Amino acid sequence: MTENNFKRWEENNLRQFPQAPPRVKKDLDGSMGFIRMISKVIEVYLPNVFNMFVIMGGGDNEKDQHPKPPSEGGTGDFGDPKGPSGH
């Protein structure tokens, strides 16, 4: 059975360079840190951006649609405590 040339090339490279050069590791760590930071910013702010566009477009924010108690002039209708089907 013949040996795969790519497998032989990989083995030779691993013998010559058992670890990645320090510059490559440093650059990769920097890139991963940047991607991690951007993903955290997106995770925090993206949902609020959609709500902002809904409000700017004249829509209602779902968070502001809670019924008011009668003491504040509301109807006191907080929905059926047994759920939507009433069972």
ROLODREN-306591 format. One line per field, with one value per atom (N, C-alpha, C): x, y, z; residue number from 1; residue in three letters; atom name. Coordinates in steps of 0.05 Angstrom, whole numbers, plus 5000, padded with zeros to 4 digits. Example, Ala and Ser with C-alpha at 12.3 -4.5 7.8 and 13.67 -1.06 7.14 Angstrom:
% residues 2
east <- [5264_5246_5264_5257_5273_5258]
north <- [4886_4910_4934_4955_4979_5001]
up <- [5156_5156_5156_5142_5143_5157]
resi <- [1_1_1_2_2_2]
resn <- [ala_ala_ala_ser_ser_ser]
name <- [N_CA_C_N_CA_C]
//
This chain:
% residues 87
east <- [5017_5000_5018_5012_5028_5021_5041_5036_5026_5008_4996_5017_5022_5042_5035_5010_5002_5007_5002_5007_5037_5054_5083_5092_5081_5087_5080_5056_5046_5065_5073_5091_5118_5128_5154_5151_5129_5125_5122_5108_5105_5132_5149_5176_5192_5191_5206_5195_5169_5156_5135_5142_5123_5102_5109_5090_5088_5066_5064_5084_5094_5112_5098_5113_5100_5084_5093_5079_5051_5050_5024_5005_5015_4998_4989_5006_4999_4978_4982_4963_4936_4936_4911_4896_4911_4899_4886_4900_4889_4864_4864_4840_4816_4822_4800_4789_4807_4798_4780_4787_4771_4743_4743_4718_4701_4713_4698_4685_4700_4690_4666_4669_4648_4623_4626_4603_4588_4603_4590_4574_4586_4572_4546_4548_4524_4503_4512_4493_4478_4491_4479_4461_4470_4456_4438_4442_4425_4396_4387_4359_4346_4361_4350_4348_4365_4364_4337_4328_4303_4280_4280_4259_4259_4283_4285_4272_4277_4265_4235_4225_4196_4184_4196_4186_4187_4210_4213_4193_4184_4165_4136_4132_4106_4093_4107_4096_4098_4086_4086_4108_4121_4141_4126_4132_4118_4121_4144_4149_4131_4120_4103_4073_4066_4038_4027_4037_4027_4001_3981_3956_3960_3946_3948_3928_3935_3915_3893_3870_3849_3857_3875_3884_3898_3907_3921_3903_3878_3860_3857_3868_3865_3840_3836_3812_3815_3840_3845_3844_3841_3839_3868_3877_3904_3904_3882_3880_3870_3865_3856_3879_3878_3901_3905_3885_3888_3901_3906_3918_3899_3909_3892_3868_3868_3845_3824_3832_3813_3809_3826_3823_3843]
north <- [4976_5000_5025_5044_5068_5088_5103_5123_5149_5161_5187_5209_5223_5245_5267_5273_5294_5285_5260_5249_5250_5243_5245_5274_5292_5320_5331_5323_5331_5321_5296_5284_5299_5305_5320_5347_5361_5388_5386_5365_5363_5356_5342_5337_5362_5379_5403_5425_5427_5449_5436_5426_5413_5432_5458_5478_5501_5516_5539_5560_5576_5598_5618_5630_5649_5671_5681_5703_5694_5670_5660_5657_5646_5643_5670_5690_5716_5729_5727_5738_5725_5698_5683_5690_5693_5701_5729_5747_5774_5774_5758_5757_5744_5724_5711_5729_5745_5764_5785_5795_5815_5803_5779_5766_5762_5754_5749_5775_5798_5823_5832_5830_5838_5821_5795_5778_5785_5793_5802_5828_5847_5872_5866_5848_5841_5828_5810_5796_5815_5836_5855_5875_5886_5909_5902_5880_5874_5871_5857_5855_5883_5900_5927_5944_5939_5955_5949_5924_5918_5931_5932_5946_5975_5987_6015_6022_6005_6009_6006_5988_5984_6009_6019_6043_6067_6070_6093_6091_6067_6064_6067_6074_6079_6054_6033_6009_6011_5992_5991_5972_5979_5962_5942_5916_5895_5898_5908_5911_5932_5950_5971_5964_5940_5932_5917_5921_5908_5922_5907_5920_5934_5956_5973_5962_5964_5956_5978_5971_5991_6016_6013_6037_6057_6049_6067_6074_6068_6074_6052_6029_6006_5990_5970_5954_5932_5925_5904_5877_5876_5851_5841_5822_5811_5785_5778_5753_5731_5708_5685_5671_5668_5656_5626_5613_5585_5582_5604_5603_5611_5611_5621_5604_5578_5562_5562_5572_5573_5547_5527_5501_5499]
up <- [5000_5000_5000_4983_4981_5003_5011_5032_5020_5033_5023_5026_5004_5004_5024_5027_5046_5074_5080_5106_5113_5094_5098_5102_5086_5088_5116_5126_5152_5174_5172_5192_5192_5169_5167_5180_5175_5186_5217_5227_5255_5269_5255_5267_5268_5247_5245_5264_5264_5280_5298_5321_5339_5350_5352_5362_5342_5343_5326_5335_5316_5323_5342_5360_5380_5367_5344_5331_5321_5311_5301_5325_5347_5371_5381_5382_5391_5373_5347_5328_5330_5333_5335_5361_5383_5409_5407_5393_5390_5373_5352_5335_5350_5365_5380_5402_5414_5434_5422_5398_5384_5377_5366_5359_5383_5405_5431_5440_5438_5447_5430_5403_5385_5390_5394_5399_5425_5445_5470_5466_5450_5444_5429_5409_5394_5411_5429_5447_5465_5474_5493_5478_5456_5443_5421_5407_5383_5390_5411_5416_5422_5435_5441_5416_5396_5371_5357_5357_5344_5358_5385_5400_5394_5391_5385_5358_5338_5311_5312_5328_5331_5343_5364_5377_5359_5344_5326_5303_5296_5274_5284_5309_5319_5332_5334_5347_5377_5390_5419_5428_5449_5461_5478_5474_5489_5519_5528_5556_5569_5554_5565_5564_5556_5553_5576_5600_5624_5632_5640_5649_5676_5679_5704_5724_5749_5770_5772_5784_5786_5801_5820_5836_5818_5795_5776_5752_5753_5731_5711_5716_5698_5703_5687_5690_5710_5717_5735_5722_5696_5681_5675_5691_5688_5673_5661_5646_5664_5652_5666_5680_5706_5720_5713_5701_5693_5666_5652_5626_5604_5579_5557_5551_5557_5551_5573_5597_5619_5634_5629_5642_5664]
resi <- [1_1_1_2_2_2_3_3_3_4_4_4_5_5_5_6_6_6_7_7_7_8_8_8_9_9_9_10_10_10_11_11_11_12_12_12_13_13_13_14_14_14_15_15_15_16_16_16_17_17_17_18_18_18_19_19_19_20_20_20_21_21_21_22_22_22_23_23_23_24_24_24_25_25_25_26_26_26_27_27_27_28_28_28_29_29_29_30_30_30_31_31_31_32_32_32_33_33_33_34_34_34_35_35_35_36_36_36_37_37_37_38_38_38_39_39_39_40_40_40_41_41_41_42_42_42_43_43_43_44_44_44_45_45_45_46_46_46_47_47_47_48_48_48_49_49_49_50_50_50_51_51_51_52_52_52_53_53_53_54_54_54_55_55_55_56_56_56_57_57_57_58_58_58_59_59_59_60_60_60_61_61_61_62_62_62_63_63_63_64_64_64_65_65_65_66_66_66_67_67_67_68_68_68_69_69_69_70_70_70_71_71_71_72_72_72_73_73_73_74_74_74_75_75_75_76_76_76_77_77_77_78_78_78_79_79_79_80_80_80_81_81_81_82_82_82_83_83_83_84_84_84_85_85_85_86_86_86_87_87_87]
resn <- [met_met_met_thr_thr_thr_glu_glu_glu_asn_asn_asn_asn_asn_asn_phe_phe_phe_lys_lys_lys_arg_arg_arg_trp_trp_trp_glu_glu_glu_glu_glu_glu_asn_asn_asn_asn_asn_asn_leu_leu_leu_arg_arg_arg_gln_gln_gln_phe_phe_phe_pro_pro_pro_gln_gln_gln_ala_ala_ala_pro_pro_pro_pro_pro_pro_arg_arg_arg_val_val_val_lys_lys_lys_lys_lys_lys_asp_asp_asp_leu_leu_leu_asp_asp_asp_gly_gly_gly_ser_ser_ser_met_met_met_gly_gly_gly_phe_phe_phe_ile_ile_ile_arg_arg_arg_met_met_met_ile_ile_ile_ser_ser_ser_lys_lys_lys_val_val_val_ile_ile_ile_glu_glu_glu_val_val_val_tyr_tyr_tyr_leu_leu_leu_pro_pro_pro_asn_asn_asn_val_val_val_phe_phe_phe_asn_asn_asn_met_met_met_phe_phe_phe_val_val_val_ile_ile_ile_met_met_met_gly_gly_gly_gly_gly_gly_gly_gly_gly_asp_asp_asp_asn_asn_asn_glu_glu_glu_lys_lys_lys_asp_asp_asp_gln_gln_gln_his_his_his_pro_pro_pro_lys_lys_lys_pro_pro_pro_pro_pro_pro_ser_ser_ser_glu_glu_glu_gly_gly_gly_gly_gly_gly_thr_thr_thr_gly_gly_gly_asp_asp_asp_phe_phe_phe_gly_gly_gly_asp_asp_asp_pro_pro_pro_lys_lys_lys_gly_gly_gly_pro_pro_pro_ser_ser_ser_gly_gly_gly_his_his_his]
name <- [N_CA_C_N_CA_C_N_CA_C_N_CA_C_N_CA_C_N_CA_C_N_CA_C_N_CA_C_N_CA_C_N_CA_C_N_CA_C_N_CA_C_N_CA_C_N_CA_C_N_CA_C_N_CA_C_N_CA_C_N_CA_C_N_CA_C_N_CA_C_N_CA_C_N_CA_C_N_CA_C_N_CA_C_N_CA_C_N_CA_C_N_CA_C_N_CA_C_N_CA_C_N_CA_C_N_CA_C_N_CA_C_N_CA_C_N_CA_C_N_CA_C_N_CA_C_N_CA_C_N_CA_C_N_CA_C_N_CA_C_N_CA_C_N_CA_C_N_CA_C_N_CA_C_N_CA_C_N_CA_C_N_CA_C_N_CA_C_N_CA_C_N_CA_C_N_CA_C_N_CA_C_N_CA_C_N_CA_C_N_CA_C_N_CA_C_N_CA_C_N_CA_C_N_CA_C_N_CA_C_N_CA_C_N_CA_C_N_CA_C_N_CA_C_N_CA_C_N_CA_C_N_CA_C_N_CA_C_N_CA_C_N_CA_C_N_CA_C_N_CA_C_N_CA_C_N_CA_C_N_CA_C_N_CA_C_N_CA_C_N_CA_C_N_CA_C_N_CA_C_N_CA_C_N_CA_C_N_CA_C_N_CA_C_N_CA_C_N_CA_C_N_CA_C]
//
